[in-house]
Amino acid sequence: MTERPDRVLVVDDDQGIRDLLTSALTFAGFEVEVAGDIPQALAAVQRRLPDVVVLDVMLPGGTGFDIVQMLRSQSIGVPVLFLTARDAVEDRVRGLQLGGDDYVVKPFSVVEIGARLEALLRRSRGHAAEAGSALTLHDLSVDPLRHEVRRGERLIKLSPTEFKLLHFLITHPGQVLSKGQILEAVWQYDFGRDSTVVERFVSHLRRKVDEGETPLIQTVWGVGYVLRVES
């Protein structure tokens, strides 16, 4: 039986960008659907859930952030790659905070887009392939089969990348992991050794997991991060 191609939804109000990505990603083996605004994007998701989404930040009548918030509020964890302006650092940070998984700045390389989408899909599918019972530390529980995280009775919603990061940390309890080790294990893609990606995701994860609770995600300055209960 022939395996179906991965489905990517491209959301951008620029017809030229939609055409460029459609051509390049189709050539790369993806099945591509496009949308030019928020209603079209949401309708496309409702018709058929894509495997991954390429999402421009600036859209008519709103932003890509609005779309991600709607998806995550419905527990739709499809990986999202944001397209942002080169100088809009705050957009990149906000996109990650809201549950985006990666970003590419404009102008971009279609080859890079394809590579990052493949990396996102590998990470997302890695969750389903992870076997074993739930992992626990203190009152934190990470269940890779159910893709579920809890602090005590509190259910914590994480994006696919945040889940992958937390799972990597909890499988190495008490071990200080460098930013390079985390990049290699979680992203499986060369970010140009951009350690700020790790810093931002750890910051977002810490707010979701540790806020109001006993801190578990610890920073070892100059070295990396560790999941442990401070004595």
Secondary structure as UniProt FT lines:
FT   STRAND          7..11
FT   HELIX           15..27
FT   TURN            28..29
FT   STRAND          31..35
FT   HELIX           38..47
FT   STRAND          52..56
FT   STRAND          58..59
FT   TURN            60..61
FT   STRAND          62..63
FT   HELIX           64..73
FT   TURN            74..75
FT   STRAND          80..85
FT   TURN            86..87
FT   HELIX           89..97
FT   TURN            98..99
FT   STRAND          102..106
FT   HELIX           110..129
FT   STRAND          135..137
FT   TURN            138..139
FT   STRAND          140..143
FT   TURN            144..147
FT   STRAND          148..151
FT   TURN            152..153
FT   STRAND          154..156
FT   HELIX           160..170
FT   TURN            173..174
FT   STRAND          177..178
FT   HELIX           179..182
FT   HELIX           183..187
FT   HELIX           195..210
FT   TURN            211..212
FT   STRAND          217..220
FT   TURN            221..223
FT   STRAND          224..227
//
